[in-house]
Amino acid sequence: MLENLEIEELEFASAGDFMAELKREFGGGDNELAKVAKLKKLEQERRIMVAFVQEFRRVARESGYKE
């Protein structure tokens, strides 16, 4: 996709086709990025540590983030 973009040889029938190709090439899209961002922004706040760790683990599983 990137090579074709650089030489201006990309054509899509619709914006939906473009988005599908973009997600296929580069991953899950906004949903995946939002989950990773949520994981990085988690704070303990006034919760006990056990509650925080449980939420962190749940969000981490849902995000698919490996690092």
N, C-alpha and C positions, 0 to 999 in steps of 0.2 A: 504494500500500500504506500509506504513512504517513498519508494523509488518512483512510482507512478505519480505521486503528488509533486515530487520535485520536477518532473518533466511535463507536468500539467496534462496528464493523460488519465484523469479520473472522471468517470461519468456514472451518475446514479439516477435511477428513475424517480426517487423521492428522498426526502430527508430521512424517512424511516429506514430506507435501504442503506443510506450513508451511516446512520447511527448503528445499525446492526453490524456493518462491516467494521466500524470503529471499535465496537465492543468485542468483536471476534478477534481483532488484531491486538488490542491492548488490555483486555480483561473485562471485569464485570461492570465497569462504568461507575456512575455516581454512587450507586448503592454500596458497592464495595468500599469506595473511598470514604463515604460517610461513616461506615462501620469502623474503619481504621481510625478516623479522626475522633470518633466517640471514645474508642479505647484509649487513645493518647490523652484525651481531656479529662478522663475520670479522676475524681478527687475524693478523698475519704470524707471530707467535711465533718459533720458531727456524728457520723455512723461509727459503730464499733468496728474493729478491724475485721472480725469474722464476716460481717455484712458486706463490707467493702471488697474483701477478697472474693466472696461469692459472686458479686456483681462483676468484678474484673474478669473472673474466669468465664462467666456466661458471655460477656461481651467479646472476650477473646475468641471463644469457640465460634460465635456467630460471625466474627469478622473474617476468619480464615487467615488472619495475619500470622506469619511464621517467624517474625523477628521480634 
